[in-house]
Amino acid sequence: MIRVGDLQRSIDFYTSALGMTLLRRQDYPGGRFTLAFVGYGPEKEQAVIELTHNWDTDHYDLGTGYGHIALGVEDIHAAVAAIRAAGGRIVREPGPMKHGTTVIAFVEDPDGYRIELIEGRA
């Protein structure tokens, strides 16, 4: 679960730039928050990301405990180009990882959460 400041902006990023699907969304007026679940397949079959939007909070500090989400992709250069075309921010261009040969890249979602793309792991 990650907390987001602008739910629609985050849903747009995860669905448009990363190609996920909005699986479900539920408002909780009594608690003044909304939960949205995005992923590449049904929750019973795939891991999903829970986006939590607290209605009265438009920004969060990321803190030092969060590292990143990792996603496998078949063609990292095509994935980065598609993310860039959808307005995503690339923070590390594709290239071999430090101390290894696996090709990786990093992008940030609209709230600054880092997402690692790993080629050949899709």
ROSE-4610 file (N, C-alpha, C; in Angstrom, 1 decimal, always signed):
// ROSE-4610
residu = [M/M/M/I/I/I/R/R/R/V/V/V/G/G/G/D/D/D/L/L/L/Q/Q/Q/R/R/R/S/S/S/I/I/I/D/D/D/F/F/F/Y/Y/Y/T/T/T/S/S/S/A/A/A/L/L/L/G/G/G/M/M/M/T/T/T/L/L/L/L/L/L/R/R/R/R/R/R/Q/Q/Q/D/D/D/Y/Y/Y/P/P/P/G/G/G/G/G/G/R/R/R/F/F/F/T/T/T/L/L/L/A/A/A/F/F/F/V/V/V/G/G/G/Y/Y/Y/G/G/G/P/P/P/E/E/E/K/K/K/E/E/E/Q/Q/Q/A/A/A/V/V/V/I/I/I/E/E/E/L/L/L/T/T/T/H/H/H/N/N/N/W/W/W/D/D/D/T/T/T/D/D/D/H/H/H/Y/Y/Y/D/D/D/L/L/L/G/G/G/T/T/T/G/G/G/Y/Y/Y/G/G/G/H/H/H/I/I/I/A/A/A/L/L/L/G/G/G/V/V/V/E/E/E/D/D/D/I/I/I/H/H/H/A/A/A/A/A/A/V/V/V/A/A/A/A/A/A/I/I/I/R/R/R/A/A/A/A/A/A/G/G/G/G/G/G/R/R/R/I/I/I/V/V/V/R/R/R/E/E/E/P/P/P/G/G/G/P/P/P/M/M/M/K/K/K/H/H/H/G/G/G/T/T/T/T/T/T/V/V/V/I/I/I/A/A/A/F/F/F/V/V/V/E/E/E/D/D/D/P/P/P/D/D/D/G/G/G/Y/Y/Y/R/R/R/I/I/I/E/E/E/L/L/L/I/I/I/E/E/E/G/G/G/R/R/R/A/A/A]
num = [1/1/1/2/2/2/3/3/3/4/4/4/5/5/5/6/6/6/7/7/7/8/8/8/9/9/9/10/10/10/11/11/11/12/12/12/13/13/13/14/14/14/15/15/15/16/16/16/17/17/17/18/18/18/19/19/19/20/20/20/21/21/21/22/22/22/23/23/23/24/24/24/25/25/25/26/26/26/27/27/27/28/28/28/29/29/29/30/30/30/31/31/31/32/32/32/33/33/33/34/34/34/35/35/35/36/36/36/37/37/37/38/38/38/39/39/39/40/40/40/41/41/41/42/42/42/43/43/43/44/44/44/45/45/45/46/46/46/47/47/47/48/48/48/49/49/49/50/50/50/51/51/51/52/52/52/53/53/53/54/54/54/55/55/55/56/56/56/57/57/57/58/58/58/59/59/59/60/60/60/61/61/61/62/62/62/63/63/63/64/64/64/65/65/65/66/66/66/67/67/67/68/68/68/69/69/69/70/70/70/71/71/71/72/72/72/73/73/73/74/74/74/75/75/75/76/76/76/77/77/77/78/78/78/79/79/79/80/80/80/81/81/81/82/82/82/83/83/83/84/84/84/85/85/85/86/86/86/87/87/87/88/88/88/89/89/89/90/90/90/91/91/91/92/92/92/93/93/93/94/94/94/95/95/95/96/96/96/97/97/97/98/98/98/99/99/99/100/100/100/101/101/101/102/102/102/103/103/103/104/104/104/105/105/105/106/106/106/107/107/107/108/108/108/109/109/109/110/110/110/111/111/111/112/112/112/113/113/113/114/114/114/115/115/115/116/116/116/117/117/117/118/118/118/119/119/119/120/120/120/121/121/121/122/122/122]
x = [+0.8/+0.0/+0.9/+0.5/+1.2/+0.1/+0.5/-0.4/-0.1/-1.2/-1.1/-1.8/-1.3/-1.9/-3.0/-3.0/-4.0/-4.4/-5.5/-5.8/-5.9/-6.6/-6.8/-5.5/-4.7/-3.3/-2.6/-2.6/-1.9/-2.5/-3.8/-4.5/-4.1/-4.1/-3.7/-2.3/-1.4/+0.0/+0.1/-0.4/-0.3/-1.0/-2.1/-2.8/-2.3/-2.0/-1.5/+0.0/+0.8/+2.2/+2.8/+2.2/+2.7/+1.8/+0.7/-0.2/-0.9/-1.1/-1.9/-3.4/-4.2/-5.7/-6.2/-7.1/-7.8/-8.7/-8.4/-9.2/-10.4/-10.3/-11.5/-11.1/-12.2/-12.0/-13.2/-13.0/-14.0/-13.8/-14.8/-14.8/-15.3/-14.7/-15.1/-15.3/-16.5/-16.8/-16.7/-17.0/-16.9/-15.5/-14.5/-13.1/-12.4/-13.1/-12.6/-11.4/-11.5/-10.4/-11.0/-10.2/-10.5/-9.4/-9.8/-8.8/-9.0/-7.9/-8.0/-6.9/-7.2/-6.3/-6.0/-4.7/-4.2/-3.3/-3.3/-2.4/-2.5/-1.7/-1.7/-2.6/-3.3/-4.3/-5.1/-6.0/-6.9/-6.2/-6.7/-6.0/-5.8/-6.6/-6.5/-5.3/-4.8/-3.8/-2.5/-2.5/-1.4/-1.3/-0.1/+0.1/-0.4/-1.0/-1.5/-1.0/-1.1/-0.8/-2.0/-2.1/-3.2/-2.8/-3.6/-3.4/-4.3/-3.9/-4.7/-4.7/-5.9/-6.0/-6.8/-6.1/-6.8/-7.2/-8.5/-9.1/-8.5/-8.1/-7.6/-6.1/-5.4/-4.0/-3.6/-2.8/-2.5/-1.0/-0.2/+1.2/+1.7/+2.7/+3.3/+4.8/+5.5/+7.0/+7.2/+8.2/+8.4/+9.1/+9.9/+10.6/+11.8/+12.4/+13.6/+13.4/+12.2/+11.9/+11.5/+11.0/+10.5/+11.7/+11.8/+12.8/+12.2/+11.6/+11.0/+10.1/+9.2/+8.5/+9.3/+9.4/+10.1/+9.1/+9.2/+8.4/+9.2/+9.0/+9.7/+9.1/+9.9/+9.5/+10.3/+9.6/+10.3/+11.3/+10.9/+11.8/+11.9/+13.0/+13.1/+13.1/+13.7/+13.7/+12.3/+11.5/+10.2/+9.3/+9.5/+8.8/+9.1/+10.4/+10.8/+10.2/+10.2/+9.7/+8.2/+7.5/+6.0/+5.7/+6.5/+6.3/+6.6/+7.6/+8.0/+6.9/+6.4/+5.3/+4.0/+3.8/+2.6/+2.8/+4.0/+4.3/+5.0/+5.4/+6.2/+7.6/+8.1/+9.4/+10.4/+11.4/+12.5/+13.6/+14.0/+15.1/+16.4/+16.3/+17.6/+17.3/+18.0/+17.8/+18.2/+17.8/+18.1/+19.6/+20.1/+21.5/+21.8/+23.0/+23.3/+23.3/+22.8/+22.8/+24.3/+24.5/+25.8/+26.2/+27.4/+27.9/+27.2/+26.6/+25.9/+25.7/+25.0/+24.7/+23.2/+22.4/+20.9/+20.6/+19.8/+19.5/+18.3/+18.4/+17.4/+17.2/+16.1/+15.8/+14.9/+14.8/+14.0/+13.1/+11.8/+10.9/+10.3/+9.6/+8.9/+7.4/+6.6/+5.2/+4.9/+3.7/+3.4/+3.7/+3.7/+4.0/+5.5/+6.3/+7.8/+8.2/+7.2/+7.6/+8.4/+9.5/+10.3/+9.9/+10.0/+9.6/+10.8/+11.3/+12.4/+11.8/+12.3/+12.0/+13.2/+12.9/+14.0/+13.7/+14.6/+14.5/+14.6/+13.7/+13.8/+13.2/+12.4/+11.8/+10.2/+9.7/+8.3/+7.7]
y = [-1.2/+0.0/+1.2/+2.2/+3.5/+4.6/+5.6/+6.8/+7.8/+8.3/+9.2/+10.5/+11.6/+12.9/+13.2/+12.7/+13.0/+11.6/+11.1/+9.7/+9.5/+10.4/+10.3/+10.4/+11.3/+11.4/+10.1/+9.5/+8.3/+7.1/+7.0/+6.0/+6.2/+7.4/+7.6/+7.2/+7.4/+7.0/+5.5/+4.8/+3.4/+2.7/+3.2/+2.6/+3.0/+4.3/+4.7/+4.5/+4.9/+4.8/+3.4/+2.7/+1.4/+0.3/+0.6/-0.4/-1.3/-0.9/-1.7/-1.4/-2.1/-2.0/-1.5/-0.6/-0.3/-1.5/-2.2/-3.4/-3.1/-2.2/-1.8/-0.5/+0.2/+1.5/+1.6/+2.0/+2.1/+3.4/+4.2/+5.4/+5.0/+5.6/+5.4/+6.7/+7.3/+8.7/+8.8/+7.8/+8.0/+8.1/+7.6/+7.7/+8.7/+9.3/+10.3/+9.8/+8.6/+8.1/+7.2/+6.9/+6.1/+5.1/+3.8/+2.8/+2.5/+2.4/+1.9/+0.9/-0.2/-1.3/-1.4/-1.4/-1.5/-2.7/-3.3/-4.4/-4.9/-6.0/-6.6/-7.7/-8.1/-9.2/-9.3/-10.2/-10.4/-10.5/-10.0/-10.0/-11.5/-12.4/-13.8/-14.4/-13.8/-14.4/-13.6/-12.3/-11.4/-10.6/-10.1/-9.1/-7.8/-6.9/-5.7/-4.6/-3.3/-2.2/-1.5/-1.3/-0.5/+0.9/+1.8/+3.2/+3.8/+4.4/+5.0/+6.5/+7.1/+8.5/+9.0/+9.7/+10.3/+11.7/+11.9/+13.1/+14.4/+14.5/+15.8/+15.9/+15.0/+15.1/+15.1/+16.1/+16.1/+15.9/+15.6/+15.3/+14.5/+13.6/+12.8/+12.9/+12.8/+12.7/+11.2/+10.8/+9.4/+8.6/+9.3/+8.7/+7.9/+7.2/+6.4/+4.9/+4.4/+3.0/+2.5/+3.3/+2.8/+2.7/+1.7/+1.5/+1.7/+0.7/+0.9/-0.4/-0.2/-1.3/-1.8/-3.1/-3.7/-4.4/-4.1/-4.7/-5.3/-6.5/-7.1/-6.6/-6.4/-6.0/-6.8/-7.1/-7.8/-6.9/-5.7/-4.8/-3.4/-3.2/-2.1/-0.8/-0.7/+0.5/+0.9/-0.1/+0.2/+0.6/+0.0/+0.3/+1.8/+2.1/+3.5/+4.5/+4.2/+5.1/+5.3/+4.2/+4.3/+5.1/+4.9/+5.7/+7.2/+7.4/+8.8/+9.5/+8.8/+9.3/+9.6/+8.8/+9.0/+10.1/+10.7/+11.8/+11.4/+10.1/+9.6/+10.2/+10.2/+10.7/+9.6/+9.6/+8.6/+9.2/+8.5/+9.0/+8.2/+7.1/+6.4/+5.7/+6.1/+5.5/+4.0/+3.2/+1.8/+1.6/+0.6/+0.2/-0.9/-1.4/-2.5/-2.0/-2.9/-2.6/-2.6/-1.8/-1.7/-3.1/-3.6/-4.9/-6.0/-5.8/-6.9/-6.6/-7.5/-7.3/-7.1/-7.3/-7.1/-5.7/-5.5/-4.2/-3.7/-2.5/-1.9/-0.4/+0.1/+1.6/+1.9/+3.2/+3.6/+4.8/+4.7/+5.8/+6.2/+7.4/+7.8/+8.0/+7.7/+7.9/+9.4/+9.9/+11.3/+11.8/+10.8/+11.2/+11.0/+10.6/+10.4/+9.0/+8.0/+6.7/+6.1/+5.5/+4.9/+3.5/+3.3/+2.0/+1.5/+0.3/-0.2/-1.1/-0.9/-1.8/-2.8/-4.1/-5.1/-5.8/-5.7/-6.3/-7.8/-8.5/-10.0/-10.7/-10.0/-10.6/-10.6/-10.3/-10.2/-11.6]
z = [+0.0/+0.0/+0.0/-0.8/-0.8/-0.7/+0.0/+0.2/-0.9/-1.5/-2.7/-2.4/-2.9/-2.7/-3.6/-4.9/-5.9/-6.5/-6.1/-6.5/-8.0/-8.7/-10.1/-10.9/-10.4/-11.1/-10.9/-9.8/-9.5/-10.3/-10.4/-11.2/-12.6/-13.1/-14.5/-14.8/-13.9/-14.0/-14.1/-13.1/-13.0/-14.2/-14.7/-15.8/-17.1/-17.3/-18.6/-18.8/-17.9/-18.1/-17.8/-16.8/-16.5/-17.1/-17.6/-18.3/-17.3/-16.1/-15.1/-15.4/-14.7/-14.8/-13.4/-13.4/-12.1/-11.8/-10.8/-10.5/-9.6/-8.7/-7.9/-7.2/-6.8/-6.1/-5.1/-3.9/-2.9/-2.1/-2.0/-1.1/+0.3/+1.3/+2.7/+3.3/+3.1/+3.5/+5.0/+5.8/+7.3/+7.7/+7.0/+7.3/+6.5/+5.5/+4.6/+3.8/+3.2/+2.4/+1.3/+0.3/-0.9/-1.0/-1.3/-1.7/-3.2/-3.9/-5.3/-5.4/-6.1/-6.4/-7.8/-8.2/-9.6/-9.7/-10.9/-11.1/-12.5/-12.8/-14.2/-14.3/-13.3/-13.4/-12.1/-12.1/-10.9/-9.6/-8.6/-7.3/-6.8/-7.2/-6.8/-7.5/-8.6/-9.4/-9.4/-9.1/-9.2/-8.0/-7.8/-6.7/-7.3/-6.4/-6.8/-5.9/-6.3/-5.5/-5.0/-3.7/-3.1/-3.0/-3.6/-3.5/-2.5/-1.5/-0.4/-0.5/-0.7/-0.7/+0.5/+1.4/+2.5/+2.0/+2.1/+1.4/+1.9/+3.1/+3.7/+3.6/+2.9/+2.7/+1.3/+0.8/-0.6/-0.8/+0.2/+0.0/+1.2/+0.9/+2.0/+1.8/+2.9/+2.9/+2.7/+1.8/+1.6/+2.7/+3.5/+4.6/+4.1/+5.0/+4.6/+4.6/+5.0/+5.0/+3.6/+2.8/+1.5/+0.5/-0.2/-1.2/-2.6/-3.2/-4.5/-4.8/-5.7/-6.3/-7.5/-7.7/-8.9/-9.8/-11.1/-12.1/-13.2/-13.6/-14.7/-16.0/-17.0/-18.4/-19.4/-20.5/-21.6/-22.3/-22.7/-23.4/-22.7/-22.0/-21.1/-21.9/-23.0/-23.8/-24.3/-24.7/-25.1/-23.9/-22.8/-21.6/-21.2/-21.2/-20.8/-21.8/-23.1/-24.1/-23.9/-23.6/-23.3/-22.1/-21.0/-19.8/-20.0/-20.7/-21.0/-21.9/-22.9/-23.7/-23.0/-21.9/-21.0/-20.0/-20.0/-19.1/-17.8/-17.8/-16.6/-16.5/-15.3/-15.1/-15.0/-15.8/-15.8/-15.0/-13.9/-13.0/-13.2/-13.9/-14.3/-15.6/-16.6/-17.9/-17.9/-18.9/-18.9/-19.0/-18.3/-18.3/-17.3/-17.3/-16.4/-14.9/-14.1/-12.7/-12.1/-11.1/-10.5/-10.0/-10.3/-9.8/-10.5/-11.7/-12.4/-13.8/-14.5/-15.9/-16.2/-15.2/-15.4/-15.8/-16.8/-17.3/-16.5/-15.9/-15.1/-15.5/-15.1/-15.2/-14.0/-13.6/-12.6/-13.1/-12.6/-12.9/-11.6/-11.6/-10.4/-10.7/-9.8/-9.9/-9.6/-9.7/-9.4/-8.0/-7.0/-5.7/-5.3/-6.3/-6.0/-5.6/-5.6/-5.3/-6.5/-6.2/-7.2/-7.6/-8.9/-9.5/-10.4/-10.0/-10.8/-11.9/-13.1/-14.2/-14.4/-14.5/-14.7/-16.0/-17.0/-18.3/-18.2/-18.9/-19.0/-17.9/-17.0/-15.9/-16.0/-17.2/-17.3/-17.4]
